[in-house]
Amino acid sequence: KGVDPQKILQAQEFGGPRRDKRSELALRRIGILPAGYQTAMPATPFPGSDDGRGNVRGSFLVRLLSYFQALGEQGYRANMTDRSKARLHKGTKGREGVRFFVAYGRLRGGPTRHLAPGIWAATGTQGVIVRPVLMFVRNATYEARISRERVAERADLQPYIERRIRFRIRQMVGE
């Protein structure tokens, strides 16, 4: 499971567009993520949403997809019900309530047109604290950053490999 390192290195070497993540495909399938857009973390992440390295925590992403009922695999019962959403809105003694909503900004207008496109959270008493959770950004196209051939040339690997082989042969003969 996971992404093949060769795919990551190819993106670094040749550039090009970033492929959609599975979460982006799920959001697009239910009509939340507009065509031609991908998701990005805001500059100040929503509390508990990032892993400390600028990525969305997996458990938080599952909770968000569950909230919007985007987990569409047949027989999958992890989508939040209205009852569990109400419990999340209310909060507990140790955790304040939160309500997630989608804003499209100037893309579609409406009561949230003053907000940037993305998924937002309303917290605090009566939901007065509004913070971004995931932002919708235009599809990114990356430029080529490294060349594997140049890295290999700079590393001067051939003499190193020859030295290691000679060392191993001497080690085997000496035994």
C-alpha positions in Angstrom: 0.0 0.0 0.0 1.2 3.6 -0.5 2.8 5.4 -3.4 5.6 3.9 -5.4 8.8 6.0 -4.9 9.5 5.9 -8.6 6.3 7.9 -9.2 7.4 10.5 -6.8 10.8 10.7 -8.4 9.3 10.9 -11.8 7.2 13.9 -10.7 10.3 15.5 -9.4 12.3 14.8 -12.6 9.8 15.5 -15.3 7.2 17.8 -13.6 3.6 18.0 -14.7 0.3 18.0 -13.0 -0.4 16.4 -9.6 -2.8 13.5 -9.7 -5.9 13.8 -7.6 -5.9 12.2 -4.2 -8.5 9.6 -3.3 -10.1 12.1 -0.9 -10.3 14.7 -3.7 -12.0 12.2 -6.0 -14.5 11.4 -3.2 -15.3 15.1 -2.7 -15.6 15.6 -6.4 -17.9 12.6 -6.8 -20.4 14.0 -4.3 -20.3 17.5 -5.8 -18.3 19.4 -3.2 -14.9 19.9 -5.0 -15.3 21.8 -8.2 -13.8 20.5 -11.5 -10.3 21.9 -12.1 -9.6 22.3 -8.3 -7.6 20.3 -5.7 -7.4 20.6 -2.0 -4.6 22.3 0.0 -3.9 22.9 3.7 -4.5 26.5 4.8 -1.5 28.5 6.2 -2.8 28.1 9.7 -4.2 24.6 9.9 -7.4 23.8 11.8 -6.5 22.4 15.2 -6.0 18.7 15.0 -6.1 18.5 11.2 -2.4 18.5 10.4 0.3 15.9 11.2 3.0 18.6 11.9 4.6 18.3 8.4 1.9 20.2 6.5 -0.2 17.1 5.6 -3.8 16.3 6.6 -4.0 13.6 9.3 -5.6 10.5 7.9 -8.0 10.2 10.8 -9.1 13.8 10.5 -9.7 13.3 6.7 -11.8 10.2 7.3 -13.9 12.2 9.8 -14.3 15.0 7.3 -15.3 12.7 4.5 -17.6 10.9 6.9 -19.2 14.2 7.9 -20.0 15.1 4.2 -21.0 11.5 3.5 -18.4 11.1 0.9 -17.3 7.6 1.9 -19.3 5.9 -0.9 -18.0 2.4 -1.0 -20.9 0.0 -1.1 -21.7 -1.4 2.3 -19.5 1.1 4.0 -21.3 2.4 7.1 -18.8 5.0 8.3 -20.7 8.0 7.0 -22.0 10.2 9.8 -25.7 10.1 10.5 -27.7 13.2 11.4 -27.5 12.1 15.1 -23.7 11.8 15.1 -23.5 15.2 13.4 -25.7 16.7 16.0 -23.4 15.2 18.7 -20.3 16.7 16.9 -22.1 20.1 16.7 -22.9 20.1 20.4 -19.4 19.0 21.6 -18.5 17.7 25.0 -17.0 19.0 28.3 -13.5 18.5 27.0 -14.1 19.4 23.3 -16.0 22.3 21.8 -18.6 21.6 19.1 -17.8 22.0 15.5 -19.8 22.4 12.3 -18.2 22.0 8.9 -19.5 23.7 5.8 -18.5 24.3 2.2 -17.9 27.8 0.9 -17.4 28.5 -2.8 -16.5 32.1 -2.5 -16.9 34.0 -5.8 -17.1 30.7 -7.8 -20.8 30.3 -7.0 -21.8 33.2 -4.7 -24.3 32.8 -1.9 -24.1 33.7 1.7 -20.4 32.5 2.0 -19.1 34.4 -1.1 -16.9 36.5 1.2 -14.9 33.4 2.2 -12.2 31.8 0.0 -13.3 28.5 -1.7 -12.9 25.5 0.6 -14.2 23.6 3.6 -14.6 25.7 6.7 -15.4 25.0 10.4 -17.6 27.0 12.7 -16.7 26.6 16.4 -17.3 28.5 19.6 -20.5 29.8 21.1 -23.2 29.9 18.4 -20.5 29.1 15.8 -18.9 32.5 15.8 -15.3 31.4 15.2 -14.9 30.5 11.6 -11.7 28.9 10.4 -10.5 27.2 7.2 -10.0 23.5 7.2 -9.2 22.6 3.5 -8.9 25.1 0.7 -9.8 24.6 -2.9 -7.0 25.7 -5.2 -6.5 25.4 -9.0 -4.8 22.2 -10.2 -1.1 22.5 -9.6 1.4 21.9 -12.4 4.9 21.3 -11.1 8.2 22.1 -12.8 11.1 19.6 -13.2 13.3 19.9 -10.1 16.0 17.3 -10.2 17.7 15.1 -12.8 18.6 11.6 -11.6 21.5 11.4 -14.1 23.0 14.6 -12.8 22.6 13.3 -9.2 24.4 10.1 -10.1 27.2 12.0 -12.0 27.8 14.3 -9.0 27.8 11.4 -6.6 30.6 9.8 -8.6 29.3 6.3 -7.9 31.5 4.2 -10.1 34.7 4.6 -8.1 32.8 4.1 -4.9 31.3 0.8 -6.1 34.7 -0.4 -7.3 36.2 0.4 -3.9 33.5 -1.5 -2.1 33.9 -4.5 -4.3 37.7 -4.5 -3.7 37.1 -4.2 0.0 34.6 -7.2 0.0 37.0 -9.3 -2.0 39.9 -8.6 0.4 37.6 -9.3 3.3 36.6 -12.7 1.8 40.2 -13.7 0.9 41.5 -12.7 4.3 39.0 -15.0 6.1 
